[in-house]
Amino acid sequence: MAITSRPLLAVDGDSFAHRAYHALPKSIRRRGNQGGGAIVGFANLLLRLYEDEQPRAVLVGWDTLDAPTYRHHALEGYQGGRRFDAELIDQLEMLPEFVAACGFACAKAAGYEADDFLAAAVADEEGRGGTVLVASGDRDAFQLASDKTTILQPVRAGEMARIGPAEVLERYGVEPGQVPDFIALRGDPSDKLPGAKGVGPKGAAKLLRQHGTLEQALEAGELAAQADDLRLYRRIATMDGAAPLPPLPDQTPTWTTAADLARAWELNRLAERLAALAQSAQ
């Protein structure tokens, strides 16, 4: 596959669907008086990203909510306490169909999280000599930042911060490659990852500046009593760049197909936006 100057856009589907569900009014309904806010909000975000960035292709990664990953098996309580509304789950199940109708690719497989597909897309595209934009609200994605990969992080309605290695260093005090070590030491409340006892963000960054990696810090005698736990936390915090991907050739959006689907769902304003995109592409 020839590499163009246009980037691959890799999107954390679950991250943005959750944000849309909680940000938009529940009065947005689709056919059958079913929930539609997460679909509309996610679709608007996806279309805006496409229009702003003009990627050569789009990949959207998804969690498989009904199948545990190795992370759940390895750490009791990982992501514990998460409860999702039935209407959100319903829309999460429908969104891959919408993405496909747009002519874009989806990645979803039991045993993997959306994050893993982002990492795999970055590894694949950088390996081919291309560049990547990773759109995610999860700061774990900062580990993917490089001279070829930029993280697009939502900061307020309609606005994305562009995060590269310099921004990761500014925010965390560590390099992108140290982010899994940093998370292991600091912990991650959203995933119920405990972190090292008595070590906060500043302490984690200081240890990594002194030793380079978590493993080297442990070998130097730091946090010896917690060594096994911290190695596990680092493994859990590391995105799996070997996750299975669909083919990612250059794509031409199929806005008319997506408009027809939105119309069938009776999401008429979304259908009108898609139809206008189809018209302008002619």
Disulfide bonds with the S-S distance in Angstrom:
none
